[in-house]
Amino acid sequence: MRLLIDTHALLWFCEGNNALSARARAAMEDAANERFVSHATAWEVAIKLSLGRMQLQVGYKTLFSEVLESNGFVMLAHSIAHYQALIPLPRHHGDPFDRLIIAQAQAEGLSVITCDAAFTAYGVPLIW
């Protein structure tokens, strides 16, 4: 299975937070799955850290290098197709970070690990 991990799911996984569902955690731990993290997640975390709206248990650089690598997660490569997929995307969800994650999932045929109910309106496969 090919997975795209939403920001909250990544952070909850790394923190060992019980808010992450058992099904999502199992999918994220399964090395047989291709597990991707969007550059939108790195962008969102950086923005929220700069605004003082978030704190991390590990440093930003550590999270997006060592933690991702040690868990077998891969940063999804940038693609013009991802941005092009944003153009016709309906406005069911207004969050720009989530909209890019949805567009990437559609463009790449990925299932998204998220508890965000707004994602269901886009028809991308969800795991939670």
Secondary structure, DSSP 8 states (H G I E B T S, - for coil): -EEEE-HHHHHHHHHT-TTS-HHHHHHHH-TTSEEEE-HHHHHHHHHHHHTTS---SS-HHHIIIIIHHHTTEEE----HHHHHHHTT--TT---HHHHHHHHHHHHHT-EEE---GGGGGGT--EE-
